[in-house]
Amino acid sequence: MQFAEFTQVLSQLEQTSSRLEMTQLLSQLFKKTSAQEIDKVVYLLQGSVVPQYEQLEFGLAERLVFKSFVSSFSLNEAQARQRFKQIGDLGATVEEFRRTNHSLFEASSSLDLLTVFGKLKTLAHQSGTGSQETKLGILSDLFQQLDPLSCRYLVRMVVGKLRLGFSDMTVLDALSWYLKQDKSLKSVIETAYNVRPDLGLIAKLIKTEGIEKIKQIEPEVGVPILMAKAERVGNAGEIIKKIGACAIEPKYDGFRLQIHKMSSGQVKIFSRNLENVVQMFPDLVMAVNQEIAAQNCIFEAEAVGYNPKTKKILPFQEVVQRKRKYQIEEKAKEIPLKLFAFDLLYYNSQSYLNRTYLERRQQLNKVVKSRQQVINLASETIAQNTDLINQLFEQAVSDGLEGIMAKKLSGTYRAGARDWNWIKFKHSYSTRLIDTIDCLVMGFDYGKGKRTDFGLGAFLVGVFDPQTDNFVTVAKIGTGLTDQEWRYLKTQSQSLLTPSRPSIYRVAKQNECDVWLKPGLVVEIRADELSLSPAHTAGLALRFPRLERFRQDKAPHQTTTLPEIQKMQQLQHKSSLK
C-alpha cells in the first residue's frame, strides 16, 4: 500500500462524524492491507509506531517541526508563521506550502506505507546527543518526498494531533466488520483486547489466523492487562442480593497498580491507564524482588502512603506527590509506600483470569511472602449478611478509607469489564449521589474579577459515551476550588489547548467555551445529586458539583461513562423513595 493511499482514508475519516461510516471505512482499509502492513496501519491510526502502552513518543515539539518544514521548502519564516497563525493547524499549513512548492520536489509515487513507517519508527527511537538533528533530517526528507495530503497527516502524527475522532472501540468494531460485515464478533475481539491491549497485534492475528486464534489469547508478563472494574451500590442489602456471601476488602485510596514480575528479574509497574510507572517507584521494585515468591507473575495492588511513626495511611493528596519524574529518591524517603496486594492474574506461566476469586486469593496468599514490610495482603473477610458488611464498611470509613469492595466468591477476573463480580460501596458524605464521578475537562471560560489572576473561570466537564465515541457534558464548575487548584488547572491546561472544539465533544450551544482543550485532563467531581437537564448533552447534570481531586492516574477514556451515570441516577432515585 502506498502511504498516499493510506492518507486518503485518513482524510475521509476526518470528514465524517458517523461512527458507522468510520467503521466501514476502517474495515475497507483493513481489507486492502497485507498481513505485513495491517499492524503498522493500526498503530499509525493511533498516531504511533508501537502499542499505546509502550508510550514511545516522537519527541518533536510543534515549533521544531515548523522550523523543519520552513527549512525544507526554503520559506520566509515570518510569512510562514503568519500563515500558520491564520490556519491554526500546522498539518494543514505544511500541506498548503507543499502544494504551492510542488515544483521544487517531486512527490514520490513509490513511497509505500512500510517505508514511511520504518522512517517514523527510526525517528521515534532516536535519543541522546545529536538525536534532534537526526529526527529533523528524517522529517525533512519525508516532507520532500510525500504528496501534500500525506504531509498534513505526517505532521499531525509527529506532533500528537492526529484527531480523527474515534477510539479503540471503533477499531474493534471495524475488525468485526472486516470479518463478518457486522459487529457480531466485537465482544470476542474486545475480550482478547482487554487481555492484550495491542490493537496492532489483534489486527494482525485476525488477518493471518482468524477469530479462533483471538479466542485463545493469554496474558503475557510485561504487557498490561486492562483492569477489572466494579459496579456500585448504595447499601449493604444490595450487595447480598446481587452476589450473596462475598469477600469484603477495604477500598484503599491510593494508586491502583498492576505489577509484572518477569522471569528475567525485570519488574514492570503499570497504572490503570497502562502507563509504565516503574521509574517512579524504585522502592516497590526492590520490594517485589525481595517479597514476592514467584518465577513470574502479574498481580494487582493498591499503593498507599504510610507514616511509619503513626502507622497510619496517608490521604491521597499526599500520596499523589510520589507520581513524579524528578527527585524520586528523596520523595520515596519522605513518603514511603505500602503495597496492598488484592488479586492475582498470572502465576508461574499460567493465567489465573478464569479462576475463581477464592482460587486466586488462595494462591496470592502464597505469593506474598512477607507481612508488615512493604507488600501486604489486603485484609479480607467473608461476609454472609448485611450486618457484618455494614460493620466492615463503618470500620473502613472510620479508618479514613473510601469504603469497601465486595467480591463474588465464584467470580472470575473480567479484564477491562464492569460487572457484578466486584461491587464498591463508598461513603456518601450525606449526599444522595452514591459515588464521585470522574470527568474530562473539555474547556473553560475566561475568568472575571479575581479569576483574571488565573486566566480561567468556569470549566466544562463531561463523561464518555461509548455508544458514540463522544464526550457529553454534565456540568460547568466555577466555584469550590482553592487558589492553588485554579493555578494547577491552568498549568495542566496549557499543553492541551486547541483552537477549536474537538469533533468528539458534544456540547449544547449555551455551554460553548471560550477556550477548548483536547482530551487529557481528568478530574474527580463530587456532587449532591444528578438531575435531568436539557442543557447538558448527557441529559443529566451534576447538582452542586465541586472538585474532589485531579486524577493524574486516569486517561480520558477512563472517565465515568454515560451508562454509568444513568445507572447512578436510577440508584439515587430509588434511594430517595425509601
N, C-alpha and C positions, 0 to 999 in steps of 0.2 A: 504494500500500500504506500502510495506517495503521501508525504506529510501534508501537502496541499489538499489532498482528498479528505484527510482527517479534519483539517481545519474548516473545510466547507461544512462538515457535520456540526462542528462546534458553533459555527455561525447560525445554522438552523436551530440548534438547541437554544441559543441565546435569544432568538426571536420568538420563541413560543413560551407561553406560561401554562400550557396544558400538560399535566403530568402524563396523561395517556399518550399524547403525541410525543413527549420526550421519551417515554418508554419504548414506543415503536421505532423512533429514530435510533435509539441506542441498540435495540435488537437487530436492526438492519445493519448497523455498523459492525456488530459482533459477527454477523454472517459473512461480511466482506473480509474480515481479518483472518490471517493464518494462525495456526497454533503457536507459531513463534512470536506473533505480533500481539495477540489478544491481551496478555497480561500487561504489556507495555502500554497499550491503548488505555486500559483501565486506570493504570497509575497516572497517565497524563490527564485523563478526565478529572482526576483528583488534584491536578496541579503539582504532581510529584513524580519521582522516578523510583520510589520504593513504597512499600506498605506504609500506611499512615502512622502505625505505631513506632516505626523506625525514626520518624521525625527528622529526616535528613533535609536540611534547608539549602536553597541555592546560595544564600548569603550575600545577595547583592541588593543594596538599597536602591530606591527609585531614582535618587539623584545620580548614582553611578551608572545606572542603565541609561539615563538621559544623556549623560556625558558620552557614553559609548556610542549611542546612535548619532549624536551630533558629530563625533569624530569620524564615524564610519561613512557618513554622507557628506563630510566637509561642509557642514552648515554654519550659518551665522548663529552663534549661541543665543544672542539676545532675541533674534527673530523666532528661533525655535522655541525658546522659553515662553515668549508671548503667545505663540500658537498653542502651546501645551496648556497654558492657563485658560485660553478660550475654550478648548475642547474638554479639558478636565479629566482626560483619560490618556495615560501615557501610551497604552497599546494602540489606541485609535490614532494618536499623534504620529507614532512611528509608522503606522500603516499609510497615513496620508503622505508623509515625506518619502517613504519608499516608493509610492506610486508616482510621485512627481519627479523622482530621481531614477526612474526605471532605465534611462539611457546609460547611466553610469555603470550599472551592474546588471548582468543578465541573470534573472532568476533561474535556477537550475530546475529543469523538469525531472531530473533523475535523483533528486534528494529525497530518499524514501524515509519512512517513519522510523525504521530501525536505526538509520544513520543519525537522524536528529536526536532520537532517544539516547543513543550512545554518547553523543556530544554533550547533551544535557547532564547525563549521569557523570561524565568526566568532570564537567563544570562543578557539579554539586559536591564532588569528593575532594576538590582542591582545598588545601589548607596550608597554613604556615607561611613563611617568607615568600613573597612573590606570587602568592596564590590569587590575589585580587587582579593583578595584571593578566594572569593566565585566564581567569574567568572572563574578563572583559575582551580578551582576544578571541576566545571561543564565541562569545556573543556577537562580536563584530563580524566574524566570518559568516555566522548564520544570517545576520541581517543582510549581508551582501549576496547570499545565495538563495534566500527564500523569497517567495512572492509576497506582495503587500498584506494580504489577509493572514497568511501564516506568521508574518512579523507581529501582527496585532496580538495573536494568541501566544506567541513565544514570549513577548514582553509580559503579558498578564500572568503566565505561568511563573516566570522568574521572580516577579515582584509580589507574588501571592495574591493576585486579584483576578483569578480566572472567572469567578462569579457567574456560573452557568445556571444556578437556581435549582439544583436538585441535590439530593443527599444519597448516601449509600443505599438506602432502601429503594430508590428509583432504579439503581443499577441492578439490585437483586430482582426487582420486578422485570427488568429488561432481559435478564438471563433466563428467567422462566419463560418469557415471551419468545425468546430465541429458540427454546426447546419445543414449546407447545402452542405458541400463538395465544397464550392467555397467562394468567397469574397463578394457575393451579399448583405449580411447583415452588412458588415463592416461599412457603413455610418450611419446606425441606431445605431449600438453599439457605434461608435465613438461619436455621438451626445450625448448619455447618459453619456459616459465617460467624455466629456467636462464639463458637469454639475456636475457630481460626480466623480472626478478623483481618484477612488479607484478601481484598477483592480481586487482585490480580491472580493470585493462586486459585481462588474459587473459579474464576472465569476460565483459566487455562485447563483446570481439571474437567470442567463441563465440556469445553471444546474438544479435549482429547480423549476423555474416558466416560463422559456421560453422567447422568444423575445417580447411578448406582454407586459410583466412586465417591460422590459427595456425601452419600448416606453413611459412608464408612470413616469419615474424618474423625481423627482423635486429637486430643491436646498434644502440644509439643512444648517441652520445657524451654523457656526463653521467649515464647510467643504468648502474649497476654490473651486471656480468656475474658470475654465480656462478662462483667459481674452481674450476678443474680440480683433481682430487685424484690422489694416487699410490698404487699398490699397494706392498706391502712384500715383501722377500725377505731371506733370511738369508745368502746368499753370492753371489759373482760368477757362478758357474756357472748359477744360476737366471735371471740377467738374460739371458745369451746364449741360454739355452734358450727363454725367453719371446719375446724381440724381436730376437735376432741382433745384427748390427752396430748400434751405437747411439751417440748423443751423450751424453757424460758431462760433467755440470756439478757444481761444488761445491754442497753444501747449506748455505747460509748460515743462521745463527741470529739472525734479526732480525725486523723487521716485514715480512710479505708485503703488498705494496700494489698496487693497481690504479690506474694513472694515466690520467686522461682529460684530453687537451688539446683544447679546443674552438676552433672557427673564430673565435670572438669574442675569443680570447686568454685566456678564463677557464680555470682548471685545477681539476679536482676529484680528490681522492685518497680512495680507498675502502679500508678494511681488509677482512679476509676475512669479517667478519660484516656487511658492507655499510654500515658507519658511515662517513660522510664526515668524514675527519680532516684536511681541508686546513688548518684553522686551526692545527693543531698543528705543521705543517711549512712555515713560510714560506720557509725556505731551499730546500726541494725545489721549491716553486712557482717560485721565481726560476730555479732550475737548469733546470726543464722548459722555460720560456720561452726560455732562452738556449741550451740544448744539444740540443734536440730539433728535427730538421728535418722538420716535417710541418705541414700546414694544420690537420688534426685527426687524432687517433689515440687508441688505447687500448693501453697496454702494461702488462705486469706486471714487477715488480721486487722485490728484497729490500733493505730499508733497514737498514744495519748501522752501529753506532757505529764511529768511526775516530779513532785517535790520530795526529795529523799529525806528532808528534815521532818516535814509534817506527815509524810507518807500519804499524801492526798494527790488526786488527779487535778491537773491544772485546766482552766477553761480554754476553750478553743481559741479565743482571741490571743492567748499567749502561745499556744502550740503552733499556730499558723506561722509564727516567726521562724520556725525550722524550715519552712519551704523557701529556700533562697539559693542563689548561685555563688555568693561570696561570703567570707567569714564563717564558713560551715563548721569548722572545728571548734571555734570559740563559742558559737551558739549551741553546739551539741553539749558542751560542758555546762553552759548556762541553763539550758532546758533539756535535761535528759529525758529519754523516752522509755515508755513501757510498751511492749507489743502484746496485745491480747489476741491470740490465735483462736479462730472460731469455726473454720471449715477447711477440709482437705479435699483438693480437687484431683491430685495426681500423686502417686507414690511409687517409687522404685519401678518406673517404666510401665505403670498400669494406671489407666484412667479410673477415677472414682466418681465421675459425674453421675453415672446411672445407679450408684449405690445409695442405699437409704441414708437418711440423716444419722441414724443410730450406728450404722456401719462406719460412716465417715468419721463420726466423733470418736468411736472406739479406737480407730487407727490413729487419729490425731493425738489421743492420749499417750500413745507410744512414741509418736514422732517428736513431741515436745519433751526433751529430756529433763530440762531444769525446771525449777519452780522458784518464784520470787527473785529471779535475776532480771534479765531484760525481757525474755519471751515467756509469757504465761498463757495458760489456757483461760479463755473466757469462762467465767463461772456459769454453771448450768444446773437447773432444777427441773425435774419432770413434774409437771402440774396437771391435775385431772379435774380441778374445779376452779370456779371464779374467785373464791375466797383467797386461795393461795396466789393466784395471778395478781389480784389486787394488792395483796400484801407485798409481793415482789416488786410490783410497779411503784408503790409508795416508798419502798426502801430505796429503789434506784433514784427516784426523784429527790429524796432527802440526801442522797449521796452526791447530788449535783449532776446526775446524768440526765440524758434526754428522755429516757423511758425504758421500755423493754422490747425485745424481739421474741416472738413466739414461732417455733419451728415444728412443722409436721414431722412426726417421728418416722413415718414411712416415705417422706418426701425425698425426691432426688434433687440434684443441683441443676437448676434450669438456667444455663448460661444466657445472660442478656435478657431474660424473660421476667415479667412481673406476674406472679400467680399466688395462690393461697398456700404454697409450701412454706412461705415466710410471711409473717404479719408483724407490722410495727404498731406499737401502742405508745404514743408520746404524750407528754404533759401538755395540756391545752391552755395553760395560763389564763383560765377563766374566759376564754373566747369560745364561740360556738364552732369555729373552724378547727378541725381536729389536727391540723398539721401546718407547718410552714410550706411555702411554695417557692421553688427555685425558678427564677425568671431571667430572661435575657434582657439586657439594657439595649434598647433599639435606637434611642436618640434622646436629645434633650433640647429644652428651650433656653434662650439666653436669660441670665439672671437679672433681677431688678433689685434696686436698693442695695442691701448688704450683699446680696448674691452676686453683684457685679465683681466683687473681690474674687469669686471662684470662677467666674466666666460661664456658669451654667445655673439654671434654676430647676424647674420640674423636669424629671426624666421619665421617659416612657418605657414600660416593661411589658413583656409578653411571654407566652409559652408556646411550645412546639405542637403543631397539628400534624401527626404522622400520616393522616389521610391525604393531605395536600402537599406535604413537604414545606409548609409555610409556617411562619411565626405569627400568632394572633395576639392582639393586645388585651391586657387585663387591668392596667392601672397606669395613671400618671402620678408620680410621687414628688411632692415638693416640700415636705416637712419631715421632721423627725431625725434628720442626720446631724451629727456634730460637725463643727468646722473642719475637723481632721478628716472626717468621712467625705465631705464635699470635695476637699482638696484631693483626696485619694481617687475619687471618682473621676475628677477632671484629668488627673495624671494618667490613669489607666485608659482613658478615652482617646488620648492623643494619637496612638498608633492605629486606632480603629476608624478614624474619621473618613467619611466617604462623601463625595459631592452630591449624591442623590440617594433617594430611598432604595435600599436593596429590593430586588424583584421578589424575594421570598418573604417580604414583610407585607401582611395585610393590615392596613390601617385606615380607619374611618377619617373623613376629611377634617372633622373637628379635633382630631388628635395628631394631625401633622406636626412635625417637629422643625425647629429652626436649624438643627444640626442632626445629621444621621450618622449612625455608627454601623459598621459591618459587624456580623456576628463574632463575639469574642469575650464579652464581659458578662458573667453570670452573678446574680445576687440572690440571697435568700431573703424572702419577704414574709413578714407575719402580718396578719390582718384579723379583724374581728369576725368577718364572715364574707361569704361570696353572695353577691346579689345579681339578679338578672339585669342586663344592661344592653340596650340597643346602641350605645355609644362606643362599645368595645367589640372588636371583631370576634372575640371568643364567645360573645353572647353573655358573658359573665364578667363581673368586675369585683375587685377586692375592695372591701369597705374598711376605711381607716387603715390603709397599708403603711407599714414602717419597715425600714431596713433592719434586718437582723444581723447580716454579715455579708461580706464578699466571699464568693465561692471560687477561689483560685483552682480548686481541685476538680472543677466540673467544666466540660466543654459545652458549647451552645446546644448541641443535640441532646444533651443530658438534662435539660431543664424539665420541669414538670410538664406533662403533656396535656392537651385539651381533654382527652377522655378521662384523665386522672382528676382534673379539677371539676369536671362534670360529675364524677362519682363522689368527690368530696362534697359538692354542693348537695347531692342527694342524701349523704350521711348527715350533713348539717341539718337538712330539713327534717329527717327522721328524729334527730336529737331534739329539735325544737318542739316536736309534737308530744314528747314524753313529759 
